[in-house]
Amino acid sequence: MSNIKEFLTNDHRECDETFAEMEDAVASNSDNALLKFEKFYDDLSNHFSMEEIVLFQALAQVSAIENNPAKLMEMEHEQMRELLSKMRKALEQKDKEKFFSVSETLMILMQQHNMKEEQMLYTLAQRHLEDDAEHLISRMRSVVY
């Protein structure tokens, strides 16, 4: 696969699936709820790392775009990291109400964030980085947060 947009959009969908599995595990008081949370945390953190370490850096090198949208995406990544921390704490304290309150906020933020990335940032990346797409995707696959 040598399409940056497709590669990262597919990764969004995989994170969405892991998110749903995590919520199901917490809702059903499953013994593996914390493991499901950790899996989602790892998947989302890895996605952020792929973007921040590889994609955003590559875009910065080839694009003279003012108000680089990657900066906004990084700020949103930080917001989501804070929410993940709150979710972990709520889960450790067995506070399902708090967990799902924060989880709902995260879900809304993720949906809006993913839509911006998929419609704007990934399209921009595909346009500017198309010739180097295979190499960039290979580098993203090798990232471990």
Number of C-alpha atoms within 10 A of each C-alpha: 9 16 18 24 22 15 16 21 18 12 16 21 12 15 22 18 12 20 21 15 17 22 19 14 18 21 14 9 12 13 10 12 19 16 13 21 22 16 17 23 20 15 21 24 19 19 21 21 18 22 19 18 14 18 24 20 12 17 20 12 8 11 13 9 9 6 8 14 16 18 12 12 20 15 11 16 21 13 13 21 17 13 18 22 13 16 22 17 14 18 19 12 11 13 12 17 12 16 23 18 12 17 19 13 12 19 16 11 17 18 13 12 16 19 14 14 21 16 12 13 21 22 15 18 21 18 13 15 21 16 11 14 21 15 13 20 19 13 14 22 14 10 15 12 13
